[in-house]
Amino acid sequence: MKIYLADFKKEQGNTINYHFLVSSGNIDLQDEDFSLRELIAFNVAVIFTENALTLMGNFKTKVELPCSRCLESFILHLEGDIQEKFKELSSIEEQEEVILEEQLPEEFLNGEPFNLDSILRDNLILALPLKPLCSEECRGLCPVCGENLNVNTCNCEKEVIDPRLEDLKKFFEK
């Protein structure tokens, strides 16, 4: 997914809309603990002015990832918004002042393509829940035997006492 500066020379200050269907082969997800289950529908509006490139858009897809309680895989409908701004910085003082904005790659300003793959990948990962759950009622795994409590029940003793505090328990039992 690439955009070219030449597309913006005639349309400077105007919005250009792009629509992409992205497969997992286009963005590097090999080291992640989730996988795509359908193409990513990626819509982005791009505005280029004299010294800034603004990207605004959204994406939708389905991913398969493990539940953080029971470790079973499940499908999650994932969508998110993207808003990025890249600015051409002319002086060192300007570069030091800018904190939230990123600098436009020099290659883009020289007419080479600006690649949207890494922007989509980063925003896709940021849209994932911190603690994904297959359902709110997920009971997780037994801490003693590891049985999936959503499927079976176990007869393990749930009260685990720290061996260092065992004597204290005996003291209170007297």
N, C-alpha and C positions, 0 to 999 in steps of 0.2 A: 504494500500500500504506500504509494508515493505521490507527493504533490510537487509540482514544479513552479518555480518563480515566474516562468514565462506565462503561465496561466493567469497571473495576477497583474502583469504589466498593463493590460488594457482595462482591468477591472479593479484597479487600486482603490481601496476604500469601500468597495462593494463586497457583498457576501457571495461566496461560491460554495455550493452544497455538494458533498460527496456521499455516496452510499456504497458500502462494501459488504460482501459476505466473506467472512474470513474463516479459514480452516486452521486446525491446530498446527499444521505444517508451516504456516506463515509466521507464527509467533512461537518463540522458544519456551515451551512448557515442560521440557523433559525432566527438570530437577524439582518440579512442584509435586505436591501430594494430591493433586486433583487432575481430572482429564475432561476434555470437552466431549459432550454427548450430542451436540448439534453445532452447526455453523454459527459464528457470531455475526449478528446483524449489527453493523457499525455505521451510524450516520454521523457526519461531522460537517459543520459549517465553518468555513475558513475566511477570515478577513485579514488582508494585508495592507498596512499603511506604509508610510515611508520608512519607518524603523521598527515596526512590530508586527508579529504574526500571532493572531488570536485564533485558537481552536475551541469550538464549543460543540458538543455532541452527546450522543448516548449509545449504549450498546445493550444487547439482549442475547442471552444464550442459556444453555443448560449444561451444568457441570456435574460430574460424579466425584464425590469425595467421602472420606470416612467420617462417621459420627464420632465426636470427641468423648462420648460416654461408653458406647457399646462397640465401637470400631467397625461396625457394619457399613458397607458402602450404601449411599443413597444419592438420588438425583435432586439437585437444587436448581430452581429457576433463578438465574442471576441477571441483574440489570443494574446499570449505573450511568451516571452522568460524567462527562469529561469537560473540563474547562482548563485550558493551558494557555499561557501567554509567553511568547519568546520575543525578546527585544534585542535590537542591534545596539550595542553599547559603544559609544564613540570615544569616551575618555576613561581614564583610570578612576577618576572621582566617581563617575557614574557607575562603574563596575562595583565599587566599594559600597555605594548607596543601595544598590539593588539586592534585596534579600529573597523575595518570593518569586521574582521573575527570572527566567533562564535566558541565556544568551543564544541568539540565532546562530546556528552552525555556519561557519564561513563558506562551506561548500554550497549551502542553499543560496547564499547571496551571490555566488558566482554562477548560478544557473543550474547547479546540480540538484537532484531530487532531495526532498525532505521526507524521511521515512517515518511513517506513523506506527509501525509495528511495535516499537518499544513503548510508546505512549499508551497504546491499547493494552499491552501486556501489563504494564505497571498499574493501570487503572482497574484492570480485571482482577489482579491480585488484591488490590486495596478494597475492592467491593466484596470480597469473601468475608463471611462472618468470622470473628475471632475464635468462637467456640461453636463450630457447626453441629447441629443436632438433627438426627433423623426425625424426631418428633419431640414436642415439649414433654410428653409422658415417658420418654426413654428412661429406663431404670438402670441402664449401664451394665457393668460387669461386677460380679461378686469379688470383693477385695481379697478373699481367702482362696477360693478355688478357680476364679476366672470365668465362671459360667455366665453366659449372657442371660441376664435376668428378664429380658423381654421374651425369651423363648422358653426357658425352664426356671424352676425354682430350685434352690439348693438348701441343704440342711446344715450349712456351716454356722459355726458360732460367730455371730457378728460382733460381739463385744471383744475387742482385741485390747489387751492391757499391755502397756509398755513394760517390759521386764524390769526396768529400773524403778518403776513405781509399784511393783507387785507387793513389796513389804508394806508400803503405805496402805494398800487396800486391806491387807491382813490386819493392820493396826486398827482400822475403822470397823472391821467386822467383829472385834472383841467386845 
